Amino acid sequence: MSIPQESLMEWTRQIKAYRIPRYDELPSIELYMDQVVVIIEATLRIFMRDAKDRRITPAMINNYVKLKILPPPVKKRYNRTHLCYLVIICMLKQVLAISEIRDLIQAQLENSDIAAVYDDFCTMQERSFSAMLDSAASSEETPSPNFSDRTLRVAVHASVNKMIAEKMIDIQNPASDGRERRKE
């Protein structure tokens, strides 16, 4: 087995063993901004490419509140509802515009409360990771066992899935103009 393949297998084991904290496992106390940043960074660290990467900053949180994607804090304090929103936002902002994430969350909240939406999101995220990592490790779809061929296949799948998600969002929100969303 090649070194890249071994590294991928090790990360696959780590991801499959990791469980994103569910709503009831998040802190129930009110938190200050710095505490929120530390919790979100710790929760998402396993998904980062580099330990130096940051998925969230205080400025980002303030912008999410201004854009009305995140409820405003109460007396500068945040709660587990805010943490739920931020985990979802941080995971989805890799592929969707902030306004698209806002629309998706709002659509989900029409049928469920934030605890159920968040817990369902975590389950979907974990299952997707597991399935996609199994696929990435497999050479069945790509006749060549070449690691770079499998890397390209995963990148193409990501690109196609992103386009499909964007189209589905456009269909779900026909009054919105997709070009405007991308400018935000």
Stockholm file with secondary structure:
# STOCKHOLM 1.0

chainA/1-184         MSIPQESLMEWTRQIKAYRIPRYDELPSIELYMDQVVVIIEATLRIFMRDAKDRRITPAMINNYVKLKILPPPVKKRYNRTHLCYLVIICMLKQVLAISEIRDLIQAQLENSDIAAVYDDFCTMQERSFSAMLDSAASSEETPSPNFSDRTLRVAVHASVNKMIAEKMIDIQNPASDGRERRKE
#=GR chainA/1-184 SS CCHHHHHHHHHHHHHHHCCCCCGGGSCCSCBCHHHHHHHHHHHHGGGCSSTTCCSCCHHHHHHHHHTTSSCCCBTTBBCHHHHHHHHHHHHHTTTSCHHHHHHHHHHHHTTSCHHHHHHHHHHHHHHHHHHHHHHHHCCSSSSSCCHHHHHHHHHHHHHHHHHHHHHHHHHHCTTSCHHHHHHC
#=GC SS_cons         CCHHHHHHHHHHHHHHHCCCCCGGGSCCSCBCHHHHHHHHHHHHGGGCSSTTCCSCCHHHHHHHHHTTSSCCCBTTBBCHHHHHHHHHHHHHTTTSCHHHHHHHHHHHHTTSCHHHHHHHHHHHHHHHHHHHHHHHHCCSSSSSCCHHHHHHHHHHHHHHHHHHHHHHHHHHCTTSCHHHHHHC
//
